[in-house]
Amino acid sequence: MVSGARAVERCDRLGLPPYSDSADGLYRAYLTPAYAASQQLVARWMAQAGMTVRIDAAGNLVGRYEGTGDGPPLIVGSHLDSVRDAGRYDGPLGIMLGIECVAALHDAGERLRFPIEIYAFGDEEGSRFPLAMLTSRAVAGTLDAQLTEPADADGVTLFQAMAAYGEAVGAAVPRDFDAYRQARHPGAFAYLEAHIEQGPVLEADGLALGTVTGIAAQRRFGIKVGGRAGHAGTTAMTLRRDALAAAAAMILTAEQEALAAGRDRVATVGTVTAGPGAANVVPGTAIFTLDVRAARDADCAALADVIVERFGHIAAVRGVTLSVDALHSLPASPCDPQLMMLMDGALAAEGLPVRRLVSGAGHDAMILSALCPTAMMFIRCREGISHNPAESVLPEDADLAARTMLRFIKSLEDIHRA
């Protein structure tokens, strides 16, 4: 029998050392000792569920359960890495539920017409290196050809970290991006990801599960404001070129424009730093991030353009300089209509109301859409809290999720083509 409750218990186990690099909470970054230890434990669970297990060229953990045919597989996946001071279910729950589905098939002596591959992706969050979704992009074959090797906050480069990781797990690892790209998948017929909602919609509606219609478009910018540092006591207010005050006006403007845009459009400033950083000095520089998201590409672009234009007006009025660096632009990623119908059917077969909702958060599914049709299922989380130790999932919701996933996977036999 498929067990979502066991999936939750396994996520809880992975929330503690040695599966966390922090003794005070959960932090599991790509290629760290905690990441390697977690892979080794999850690999044992995959093997117990009847899978063959390997680590690919990007450091993803992959379990494969053979089908009766040799056609392209179904990929079920999510990510094993975490943000700092994380919750336990963002990412790992989708992996554990996938393992539970395969374990149920294995225990029943059942194989489907297609193979199933469970992917535990390594770098969805981008919490170590200043690039996110490296490992799923490698699998999908969408890594930028001009990509330069990133380094973490300690100056350790990606392939230096890869070398240390390879020694820890006893695996051959790539030394450059040409070898890293060998993780590219030869072809799958569908991708399924189960994930906590990371929002309050399902809980507000009194629902455990929902069908995801797609993942919102994202645009992210680095903003630098240049003013003039001066003595806090002797620089008259009318003569100041206060970079932080200008940045504050810009931040409030981003909020106002997003509120005015309404619907599913959002704008967030997540980090702010000011220099020189003394209590008695008028700030001469301010640096902050701007993250803009919307369900449609055009809406995301329009909101971002309006906000950046308003920033320019504020800079001109306040006599400061403005630099806007586009960090990344991710298009909206709709889920496959046929797979959404099958997910709706699986929910209904479990006696659940059908609820469709868009994801404002990014997921590996948006990257895998370049490889194959994708489907996602959201699972209710308490108060919509995520990226926080208070992240919480009901075991009974996880049980429903596991049963629904297994129904969905079996229903794919009707559309699978070898």
C-alpha positions as CSV (number, residue, x, y, z in Angstrom):
1,M,0.0,0.0,0.0
2,V,1.3,3.5,-0.9
3,S,2.1,5.5,2.2
4,G,2.2,9.3,2.2
5,A,2.7,9.3,6.0
6,R,6.0,7.4,5.5
7,A,7.0,10.0,3.0
8,V,6.5,12.8,5.6
9,E,8.4,10.8,8.2
10,R,11.4,10.4,5.8
11,C,11.3,14.2,5.1
12,D,11.5,14.7,8.8
13,R,14.5,12.4,9.1
14,L,16.2,14.4,6.4
15,G,15.7,17.5,8.4
16,L,18.4,16.7,10.9
17,P,22.2,16.3,10.9
18,P,24.0,14.7,9.1
19,Y,21.4,15.5,6.4
20,S,21.6,19.2,7.3
21,D,24.8,21.3,7.1
22,S,23.4,23.4,10.1
23,A,23.1,22.1,13.6
24,D,20.4,24.7,14.4
25,G,18.1,24.1,11.5
26,L,17.8,22.7,8.0
27,Y,20.3,23.9,5.4
28,R,21.2,21.4,2.6
29,A,23.0,23.0,-0.3
30,Y,24.1,21.5,-3.5
31,L,27.3,19.3,-3.3
32,T,27.8,19.8,0.5
33,P,28.4,17.0,2.9
34,A,24.8,17.0,4.0
35,Y,23.7,16.8,0.4
36,A,26.0,13.7,-0.2
37,A,24.7,12.1,3.0
38,S,21.1,12.7,2.0
39,Q,21.6,11.2,-1.4
40,Q,23.1,8.0,0.2
41,L,20.1,7.6,2.4
42,V,17.6,8.3,-0.3
43,A,19.4,5.9,-2.6
44,R,18.8,3.1,0.0
45,W,15.1,3.9,0.0
46,M,15.1,3.8,-3.8
47,A,16.8,0.5,-3.8
48,Q,14.4,-0.9,-1.3
49,A,11.5,0.2,-3.6
50,G,12.9,-2.0,-6.4
51,M,14.9,0.6,-8.3
52,T,18.3,0.6,-9.8
53,V,20.1,3.8,-8.6
54,R,22.8,6.0,-10.1
55,I,24.2,9.5,-9.9
56,D,24.3,11.5,-13.2
57,A,26.9,13.9,-14.5
58,A,25.2,16.9,-12.7
59,G,25.1,15.2,-9.3
60,N,21.4,14.3,-9.5
61,L,20.3,11.1,-7.8
62,V,18.2,8.9,-10.1
63,G,16.3,5.8,-9.4
64,R,14.8,3.7,-12.2
65,Y,12.0,1.2,-12.1
66,E,11.8,-0.8,-15.3
67,G,8.5,-1.2,-17.2
68,T,7.4,-4.0,-19.5
69,G,8.4,-2.0,-22.5
70,D,11.6,-0.1,-23.3
71,G,10.0,3.2,-24.5
72,P,10.7,6.6,-23.0
73,P,10.2,6.8,-19.2
74,L,7.9,8.9,-17.0
75,I,10.1,11.1,-14.9
76,V,8.9,11.9,-11.3
77,G,11.0,14.4,-9.6
78,S,11.6,17.3,-7.3
79,H,14.7,18.8,-5.5
80,L,16.8,17.6,-2.6
81,D,18.5,20.9,-1.8
82,S,17.1,23.6,0.5
83,V,17.3,27.3,1.3
84,R,18.9,28.4,4.6
85,D,16.8,27.8,7.7
86,A,14.4,25.8,5.6
87,G,11.3,23.7,6.0
88,R,11.5,20.0,5.6
89,Y,9.0,19.4,2.8
90,D,9.8,21.9,0.0
91,G,11.3,19.5,-2.6
92,P,11.9,16.3,-0.7
93,L,8.2,15.5,-0.2
94,G,7.8,15.1,-4.0
95,I,10.8,12.8,-4.2
96,M,9.5,10.6,-1.3
97,L,6.0,10.4,-2.7
98,G,7.5,9.3,-6.0
99,I,9.4,6.6,-4.2
100,E,6.2,5.5,-2.4
101,C,4.4,5.1,-5.7
102,V,7.2,2.9,-7.1
103,A,7.4,0.9,-3.8
104,A,3.6,0.2,-4.1
105,L,4.0,-1.1,-7.6
106,H,7.1,-3.2,-6.6
107,D,5.3,-4.7,-3.6
108,A,2.4,-5.7,-5.8
109,G,4.7,-7.2,-8.4
110,E,3.3,-4.8,-10.9
111,R,5.1,-3.1,-13.8
112,L,3.6,-0.6,-16.2
113,R,4.3,-0.4,-19.9
114,F,6.8,2.4,-19.4
115,P,9.8,2.8,-17.0
116,I,9.6,5.2,-14.2
117,E,12.6,7.4,-13.2
118,I,12.7,9.2,-9.9
119,Y,14.9,12.3,-10.0
120,A,16.2,14.0,-6.9
121,F,17.5,17.2,-8.4
122,G,20.4,18.9,-6.7
123,D,20.2,22.7,-7.3
124,E,16.6,24.0,-7.6
125,E,17.0,26.7,-4.9
126,G,20.4,28.1,-6.0
127,S,21.2,28.6,-2.3
128,R,24.9,27.9,-2.7
129,F,25.9,29.2,-6.2
130,P,24.4,32.3,-7.8
131,L,22.5,30.2,-10.3
132,A,19.4,28.1,-9.8
133,M,18.1,24.9,-11.3
134,L,21.5,24.0,-12.7
135,T,20.9,20.3,-12.5
136,S,17.4,20.2,-14.0
137,R,18.7,22.5,-16.8
138,A,21.4,20.0,-17.4
139,V,18.9,17.2,-17.6
140,A,16.6,19.2,-20.0
141,G,19.5,20.2,-22.1
142,T,18.9,23.9,-21.7
143,L,22.2,25.1,-20.0
144,D,23.5,28.3,-21.5
145,A,26.3,27.5,-23.9
146,Q,28.2,30.6,-22.7
147,L,27.7,29.7,-19.0
148,T,30.7,30.6,-16.8
149,E,31.7,28.6,-13.8
150,P,30.1,30.2,-10.6
151,A,31.6,30.3,-7.2
152,D,30.0,30.2,-3.8
153,A,30.3,32.8,-1.0
154,D,33.5,31.2,0.2
155,G,35.1,31.3,-3.2
156,V,34.7,27.6,-3.9
157,T,33.9,27.1,-7.6
158,L,31.3,24.7,-8.9
159,F,33.8,22.1,-10.2
160,Q,36.0,22.4,-7.0
161,A,32.8,21.5,-5.1
162,M,32.1,18.8,-7.6
163,A,35.5,17.2,-6.9
164,A,35.0,17.2,-3.2
165,Y,31.5,15.8,-3.6
166,G,32.9,13.0,-5.9
167,E,35.3,11.9,-3.3
168,A,32.6,11.8,-0.6
169,V,30.2,9.6,-2.7
170,G,32.9,7.7,-4.6
171,A,31.7,8.8,-8.0
172,A,33.4,10.2,-11.1
173,V,32.4,13.8,-11.5
174,P,32.8,16.4,-14.4
175,R,35.5,18.9,-14.5
176,D,33.8,21.3,-16.9
177,F,30.4,22.1,-18.4
178,D,30.9,19.9,-21.4
179,A,31.1,16.9,-19.1
180,Y,28.3,18.3,-16.9
181,R,26.0,18.4,-19.9
182,Q,26.3,14.7,-20.2
183,A,23.4,14.6,-17.6
184,R,21.1,15.5,-20.5
185,H,18.2,13.1,-20.7
186,P,17.7,11.2,-24.0
187,G,13.9,11.7,-23.8
188,A,10.9,11.2,-21.6
189,F,7.2,11.1,-22.4
190,A,6.1,13.0,-19.3
191,Y,7.2,14.7,-16.1
192,L,5.3,14.7,-12.8
193,E,6.1,16.8,-9.8
194,A,4.3,16.8,-6.5
195,H,5.0,19.8,-4.3
196,I,3.7,21.7,-1.3
197,E,1.7,24.7,-2.5
198,Q,3.9,27.2,-0.7
199,G,0.8,29.4,-0.6
200,P,-2.6,29.7,1.2
201,V,-5.1,28.9,-1.5
202,L,-5.8,25.2,-0.9
203,E,-6.0,25.7,2.9
204,A,-8.4,28.7,2.4
205,D,-10.6,26.5,0.2
206,G,-10.5,23.6,2.6
207,L,-8.8,21.4,0.1
208,A,-5.9,18.9,0.4
209,L,-4.8,18.8,-3.2
210,G,-4.9,20.7,-6.4
211,T,-4.0,20.5,-10.1
212,V,-1.4,23.0,-11.2
213,T,-2.1,24.8,-14.5
214,G,1.3,26.3,-14.9
215,I,4.2,28.1,-13.4
216,A,4.4,31.9,-13.4
217,A,6.8,33.9,-15.5
218,Q,9.7,35.5,-13.5
219,R,11.9,38.4,-14.1
220,R,14.7,39.3,-11.6
221,F,16.9,42.4,-11.4
222,G,19.8,43.7,-9.4
223,I,19.3,47.4,-8.7
224,K,22.1,49.8,-7.7
225,V,21.4,53.3,-6.6
226,G,24.4,55.8,-6.5
227,G,24.2,58.9,-4.4
228,R,26.7,60.9,-2.3
229,A,27.9,59.9,1.1
230,G,28.0,62.7,3.7
231,H,28.1,63.6,7.4
232,A,24.7,62.8,9.0
233,G,25.0,65.9,11.2
234,T,26.3,68.5,8.8
235,T,24.7,67.6,5.4
236,A,21.5,69.7,5.1
237,M,18.4,67.7,4.1
238,T,17.8,69.8,1.0
239,L,21.3,69.1,-0.2
240,R,21.4,65.3,0.3
241,R,21.6,62.7,-2.4
242,D,20.7,59.8,-0.1
243,A,20.9,56.6,-2.0
244,L,19.0,54.6,0.6
245,A,16.1,57.1,0.8
246,A,15.8,56.9,-3.0
247,A,15.9,53.1,-2.8
248,A,13.2,53.1,-0.2
249,A,11.0,55.2,-2.5
250,M,11.6,52.8,-5.3
251,I,10.8,49.8,-3.1
252,L,7.4,51.3,-2.1
253,T,6.7,52.1,-5.7
254,A,7.3,48.5,-6.7
255,E,4.7,47.4,-4.1
256,Q,2.3,50.1,-5.3
257,E,2.5,49.1,-8.9
258,A,2.1,45.4,-8.2
259,L,-1.0,46.2,-6.1
260,A,-2.4,48.4,-8.8
261,A,-1.8,45.7,-11.4
262,G,-3.8,43.2,-9.3
263,R,-4.8,39.7,-10.3
264,D,-1.8,37.3,-10.1
265,R,1.0,39.9,-10.5
266,V,3.5,40.3,-7.7
267,A,6.7,42.3,-7.1
268,T,9.2,41.6,-4.3
269,V,12.3,43.3,-3.0
270,G,14.1,40.5,-1.1
271,T,17.5,42.0,-0.2
272,V,18.7,45.5,0.5
273,T,22.2,46.7,1.4
274,A,23.5,50.2,1.9
275,G,27.0,51.7,2.1
276,P,29.2,52.8,3.6
277,G,27.0,51.4,6.4
278,A,27.6,53.7,9.4
279,A,24.9,55.3,11.6
280,N,26.4,58.8,11.2
281,V,26.9,58.7,7.4
282,V,24.3,59.5,4.7
283,P,24.3,56.4,2.5
284,G,26.1,56.9,-0.8
285,T,25.1,53.6,-2.3
286,A,22.1,51.2,-2.1
287,I,21.7,47.8,-3.7
288,F,18.6,45.8,-3.8
289,T,16.9,43.0,-5.8
290,L,13.6,43.2,-7.6
291,D,11.6,40.0,-8.4
292,V,8.5,40.3,-10.6
293,R,6.1,37.5,-11.4
294,A,2.9,36.9,-13.3
295,A,1.0,34.0,-14.8
296,R,1.5,35.3,-18.3
297,D,4.7,36.5,-19.9
298,A,3.2,39.7,-21.2
299,D,1.8,40.6,-17.8
300,C,5.2,40.0,-16.1
301,A,7.1,42.0,-18.7
302,A,4.6,44.9,-18.5
303,L,4.8,45.1,-14.7
304,A,8.6,44.9,-14.7
305,D,8.8,47.7,-17.4
306,V,6.5,50.0,-15.5
307,I,8.4,49.5,-12.2
308,V,11.8,50.1,-13.7
309,E,10.5,53.2,-15.5
310,R,9.2,54.5,-12.2
311,F,12.6,53.9,-10.7
312,G,14.1,56.0,-13.3
313,H,11.8,58.9,-12.5
314,I,12.6,58.7,-8.8
315,A,16.3,58.6,-9.5
316,A,16.1,61.8,-11.7
317,V,14.0,63.7,-9.1
318,R,16.4,62.7,-6.3
319,G,19.6,63.4,-8.2
320,V,20.9,59.8,-7.9
321,T,22.2,57.4,-10.5
322,L,20.4,54.2,-11.3
323,S,21.8,50.9,-12.6
324,V,19.5,48.0,-13.5
325,D,21.0,44.6,-14.2
326,A,18.7,41.9,-15.5
327,L,19.6,38.7,-13.6
328,H,17.3,36.3,-15.2
329,S,14.1,36.0,-17.2
330,L,12.0,32.8,-17.0
331,P,9.0,32.4,-19.2
332,A,5.7,31.1,-17.9
333,S,5.5,27.4,-18.1
334,P,2.0,26.0,-18.7
335,C,1.3,22.4,-17.7
336,D,0.1,20.0,-20.4
337,P,-3.7,20.1,-20.9
338,Q,-4.1,16.3,-21.3
339,L,-2.0,15.6,-18.2
340,M,-4.1,18.2,-16.3
341,M,-7.2,16.3,-17.3
342,L,-5.7,13.1,-16.0
343,M,-4.7,14.7,-12.8
344,D,-8.3,16.1,-12.4
345,G,-9.6,12.6,-13.0
346,A,-7.2,11.1,-10.3
347,L,-8.4,13.7,-7.8
348,A,-12.0,13.0,-8.6
349,A,-11.5,9.2,-8.3
350,E,-10.2,9.8,-4.7
351,G,-13.4,11.6,-4.0
352,L,-11.8,15.1,-4.0
353,P,-13.1,18.2,-5.5
354,V,-11.2,19.3,-8.6
355,R,-9.3,22.6,-8.0
356,R,-6.9,24.2,-10.5
357,L,-4.4,26.8,-9.5
358,V,-1.3,28.5,-10.9
359,S,2.1,28.3,-9.2
360,G,3.8,31.6,-8.3
361,A,6.9,29.8,-7.2
362,G,9.4,28.3,-9.7
363,H,9.9,24.5,-9.8
364,D,12.0,22.0,-11.7
365,A,8.9,21.3,-13.8
366,M,9.3,24.6,-15.6
367,I,12.7,23.5,-16.8
368,L,11.6,20.0,-17.7
369,S,8.9,21.4,-19.9
370,A,11.7,21.8,-22.5
371,L,12.1,18.0,-22.5
372,C,8.6,16.7,-22.3
373,P,5.0,17.5,-21.3
374,T,4.7,18.3,-17.6
375,A,2.1,17.9,-14.8
376,M,2.2,19.1,-11.2
377,M,0.1,18.5,-8.1
378,F,0.0,20.8,-5.1
379,I,-0.4,19.6,-1.6
380,R,-1.8,21.8,1.2
381,C,0.6,23.3,3.7
382,R,-0.3,24.9,6.9
383,E,-1.0,28.7,6.5
384,G,0.8,28.5,3.2
385,I,4.2,28.8,5.0
386,S,7.3,27.7,3.2
387,H,11.0,28.4,3.2
388,N,10.6,28.5,6.9
389,P,11.1,25.9,9.7
390,A,7.3,26.2,10.4
391,E,6.5,24.5,7.1
392,S,4.0,21.7,7.9
393,V,2.1,19.0,6.0
394,L,-0.6,16.8,7.3
395,P,0.2,13.1,7.0
396,E,-3.4,12.4,5.9
397,D,-2.9,14.9,3.1
398,A,0.3,13.2,2.1
399,D,-1.6,9.8,2.0
400,L,-4.2,11.4,-0.3
401,A,-1.4,12.8,-2.5
402,A,0.4,9.4,-2.7
403,R,-2.9,7.6,-3.7
404,T,-3.7,10.3,-6.3
405,M,-0.2,10.2,-7.8
406,L,-0.4,6.5,-8.2
407,R,-3.8,6.7,-9.9
408,F,-2.4,9.4,-12.2
409,I,0.7,7.3,-13.0
410,K,-1.4,4.3,-13.8
411,S,-3.7,6.3,-16.0
412,L,-0.7,7.3,-18.2
413,E,-0.7,3.8,-19.7
414,D,-3.7,5.0,-21.8
415,I,-1.6,7.7,-23.5
416,H,1.9,6.2,-23.4
417,R,3.5,5.5,-26.7
418,A,6.6,3.5,-27.0
